[in-house]
Amino acid sequence: YDLRPSLQLPADDANQTQTQTAAADQADPQTHTPHPLASPLNFQLHCEDRVPFRLTRNVQALMGPHGLLGLFPAVLFSMGECLFAADTYVVFKSYLALILRDDYWIYCLHHRSQQLTTLVDQLYTTHMQRKHSTATGATHGLDKEVTSQAEREAHAQAIQHMTVPAPRGLAERVMRIVDDIYSQVRLTVTGSNPNTIAGGVDDDACIDQRVMDLIRRASTHANLMQQPPKWHPWL
């Protein structure tokens, strides 16, 4: 599964982000590359890919028909059972939490550095505009004082939103994401009965058929063609 985090903002934040992104694209469509986490403190991990995992035509040719329809489904079947064995599902969640914690922390730090860069640019632009207004005598003293006070309040509010999550809050967010991923994988393995206890797979669920469905979805040309162009050059 592709565990790259992607953004799912609330309605107001999403509209504001789309407006800012569109304006930036019109200003400089060649160099603008929006970060996948515009607000890393409020995001949910979800996958928008049409395929469940990478199984391009190059990989299919490398595996061959016997590997694609014989060994590969058997390996996926065994992995699905091992993930929910009584002595391994805790390890699975622990390793997944470690991976997501490091990635999420790096994304938060990167986002904060971008915000600080934007704020510095705004402060420099405001300073140059005020300097030009003072030189031309176009701004009166009272207007300057009111403008400076409003700018200080806006900048202080912006800095407050640049904080990265505390270690405890970071752990809680990561564990919620891990629980969501675990529930999705568990539903795939146990079928229609997501309440199956760890260590046992629902007898009524046909896990081999679900594995074949995943392979068919990953190798279907219609789904592969809907993937982004940058997704395909990889082996």
C-alpha positions in Angstrom: 0.0 0.0 0.0 1.1 3.5 -0.7 1.5 5.2 2.7 2.4 8.6 1.4 0.4 11.2 3.4 -2.0 13.4 1.4 -4.1 16.3 2.5 -7.8 16.3 3.3 -8.6 19.8 4.6 -11.9 21.0 6.1 -14.2 22.8 3.7 -13.1 26.4 4.6 -9.4 25.6 4.6 -9.7 23.6 1.4 -11.4 26.5 -0.4 -8.8 28.9 0.8 -5.9 26.6 -0.1 -7.3 26.1 -3.6 -7.7 29.8 -4.1 -4.1 30.5 -3.0 -2.8 27.6 -5.2 -4.7 28.9 -8.3 -3.3 32.4 -7.7 0.2 31.1 -7.4 -0.2 29.0 -10.6 -1.3 32.0 -12.5 1.6 34.1 -11.2 4.3 31.5 -11.9 3.0 28.2 -13.3 6.5 26.9 -14.1 8.1 27.1 -10.6 5.1 26.7 -8.3 5.1 23.3 -6.6 2.6 23.2 -3.7 3.5 21.1 -0.8 1.2 18.0 -0.2 0.6 19.1 3.4 -0.7 22.7 3.3 -1.8 22.3 7.0 0.1 19.4 8.6 -1.7 19.7 11.9 -5.1 18.7 10.3 -4.8 16.0 7.7 -5.9 12.4 7.2 -4.0 9.7 5.4 -5.9 8.5 2.4 -4.9 7.1 -1.0 -6.4 8.5 -4.3 -4.6 6.0 -6.5 -6.7 3.8 -8.8 -4.4 0.8 -8.0 -3.9 -0.8 -4.6 -0.1 -1.3 -5.1 2.5 -0.9 -7.8 2.2 -3.6 -10.4 3.1 -1.9 -13.7 3.6 -3.8 -17.0 7.4 -3.8 -16.4 6.9 -5.6 -13.1 4.4 -8.0 -14.6 6.9 -8.9 -17.4 9.7 -9.3 -14.8 7.5 -11.7 -12.7 6.2 -13.6 -15.6 2.8 -15.4 -15.8 3.7 -18.1 -13.4 4.9 -15.7 -10.7 2.0 -13.3 -11.3 -0.7 -15.9 -11.0 1.1 -18.5 -8.8 3.7 -17.4 -6.4 2.7 -13.7 -5.9 -0.9 -14.5 -4.8 0.3 -17.1 -2.4 2.8 -14.7 -0.8 0.1 -12.0 -0.4 -2.2 -14.6 1.1 0.4 -15.7 3.6 1.3 -12.0 4.5 -2.4 -11.3 5.1 -2.6 -14.1 7.6 0.7 -13.2 9.3 -0.3 -9.6 9.8 -3.1 -10.6 12.1 -1.5 -13.4 13.9 -1.7 -13.1 17.7 2.1 -12.5 18.1 2.7 -10.2 15.1 -0.1 -7.7 14.8 1.3 -5.6 17.6 4.7 -5.5 15.9 3.0 -4.5 12.6 1.4 -1.5 14.3 4.5 -0.6 16.1 6.7 -0.5 13.0 4.1 1.4 11.1 3.8 4.0 13.8 7.6 4.5 13.8 7.7 5.1 10.1 4.8 7.5 10.0 6.0 9.4 13.1 9.3 10.3 11.5 7.7 11.2 8.1 5.0 13.3 9.8 7.5 15.2 11.9 9.7 16.0 8.9 6.6 17.2 7.0 5.7 19.5 9.9 9.2 21.0 10.1 9.3 21.5 6.3 5.9 23.2 6.4 6.9 25.5 9.2 10.1 26.6 7.4 8.0 27.4 4.3 5.7 29.5 6.5 8.6 31.4 8.0 10.0 32.1 4.6 6.7 33.5 3.4 6.4 35.6 6.6 9.9 37.1 6.1 9.0 38.0 2.5 5.9 39.7 3.6 7.7 41.7 6.3 10.3 42.8 3.8 7.7 43.8 1.3 5.8 45.8 4.0 9.0 47.5 5.2 9.9 48.6 1.7 6.4 49.9 1.0 6.4 51.9 4.3 9.9 53.2 3.5 8.7 54.4 0.1 5.5 56.0 1.6 7.6 57.8 4.2 10.0 59.1 1.6 7.1 60.4 -0.6 5.1 61.8 2.4 2.0 59.9 1.4 1.3 58.4 4.8 0.2 60.4 7.8 1.4 59.6 11.4 -2.0 58.3 12.6 -2.4 56.0 9.6 1.1 54.7 10.0 0.4 53.8 13.7 -2.9 52.0 12.9 -1.3 50.1 10.0 1.7 49.0 12.1 -0.5 47.8 14.9 -2.7 45.7 12.5 0.4 44.3 10.9 1.9 43.3 14.2 -1.3 41.6 15.3 -1.5 39.7 11.9 2.1 38.6 12.2 1.8 37.5 15.8 -1.3 35.4 14.8 0.6 33.9 11.9 3.5 32.9 14.1 1.2 31.2 16.6 -0.1 28.9 13.8 3.5 27.9 12.9 4.1 25.7 15.9 4.7 22.0 15.3 2.7 19.5 17.3 4.1 18.5 20.7 5.5 15.0 21.1 2.3 13.8 22.9 0.0 15.3 20.3 2.2 13.9 17.5 2.0 10.4 19.0 -1.8 10.7 19.3 -2.2 11.7 15.7 0.1 9.0 14.4 -1.7 6.3 16.4 -5.1 7.5 14.9 -3.6 7.1 11.4 -2.1 3.7 12.3 -5.5 2.5 13.6 -7.2 3.6 10.4 -4.6 1.8 8.2 -4.9 -1.3 10.4 -8.7 -1.3 10.1 -8.5 -1.0 6.3 -6.0 -3.8 6.0 -7.9 -5.9 8.5 -11.1 -5.4 6.5 -9.3 -6.5 3.4 -8.0 -9.7 5.1 -11.1 -10.6 7.1 -13.6 -9.7 4.5 -17.1 -8.7 5.5 -16.5 -9.3 9.2 -14.1 -6.5 10.5 -14.7 -7.6 14.1 -12.7 -10.8 13.7 -10.3 -11.2 16.6 -6.6 -11.1 16.0 -5.2 -14.5 15.4 -8.1 -15.8 13.4 -9.5 -15.1 9.9 -13.2 -15.3 9.2 -14.0 -18.7 7.8 -16.7 -17.4 5.6 -14.4 -14.9 3.9 -12.6 -16.0 0.7 -9.2 -14.3 1.2 -7.7 -15.8 -2.0 -10.5 -14.2 -4.1 -9.8 -10.8 -2.5 -6.1 -11.2 -3.3 -6.9 -11.9 -6.9 -9.2 -8.9 -7.0 -6.3 -6.7 -5.7 -4.0 -8.1 -8.4 -6.5 -7.5 -11.1 -7.1 -3.9 -10.0 -3.4 -3.3 -9.9 -2.7 -4.7 -13.3 -5.7 -3.4 -15.2 -4.7 -1.1 -18.0 -7.6 1.3 -17.4 -6.5 1.8 -13.8 -2.8 2.2 -14.8 -3.6 4.8 -17.4 -5.3 7.0 -14.7 -2.2 7.2 -12.6 -0.1 10.4 -12.8 2.7 10.5 -15.4 5.4 10.7 -12.7 4.1 7.4 -11.2 5.0 5.3 -14.2 8.8 5.5 -14.8 9.6 3.5 -11.7 10.2 -0.2 -12.1 
